[in-house]
Every structure is written in C-alpha cells, then in structure tokens.
C-alpha cells in the first residue's frame, strides 16, 4: 500500500503509476496487481499534505530486498508513506483476483466434477 501525493498523481496518473511499477521491478519484485484504491483526506498531515491517494499493489519479492524497496520509497517524491505486508500464499490468488476486479470463478478453471 502506498500513499501518494495527490497533486502529483492528479497531474500525471499514468506516470506516477509507471514509476511505482518500475521502482518495484528495479528492486527485484514481480508485479501481480496494482490499482488506485481511494483518494481521501488524511487523518494527520504528512509533509504538509492534507489529502492522499491510496494505491494498492500486490507483488512478489524476496524479503532480503525489502530494505532496498523501503529506501527507494523514501527517495521517491511521489510516495508519502508505504506499508508492506507479507501475505499467506494460500490467500494470494484470491487477493490478486479481487484487486483486478475479477471473481473467484473467473480466475479458476472449471474443475471436473468429483464422482
């Protein structure tokens, strides 16, 4: 999850999203799903910003590369805050499908009926 500078995102939404994707991939991550989640007023100011754009991203990355990603986020002017969580492998397919706007039935192939 990234909280982005709303002003920069409003000026160039595709550019900001592309830079996020490039940042993740340059740190050795594999992008699974990425989308705009919400734009809203922040509970408290972050770097004098009262509003933030929340960007949801699912990616795979070795845990040894997380420090590199955190540092890249700190250096990226578009990113106000970021939060990275480890997700149980059993939940990954369902979460990625939901982020892409798909249903579970669309992501799984029809399995033959058990007899």
C-alpha angles and dihedrals in degrees: 000000000000128000106210133197102266094209094054091044092051091052096049115007096167093046094051092047091048091051090052091051092047091049092053093045093047088056090055099264128143112221114226103170136347132179147146110273107179146324115220148142113284121239088234135005119276113197089340092306118132096185131047139188113228114215120191117208133175117197141153119236139155111259090234089067096055094091089055091051092048090052091048089052091051090053094046110093091205094061116077096173138352136196124195121193132182112236125206110253090234090064100044098089094048094046094047091048090051092049090052091050094247128132124235090252091058094052099048121066116235107272120213114259116262114246 
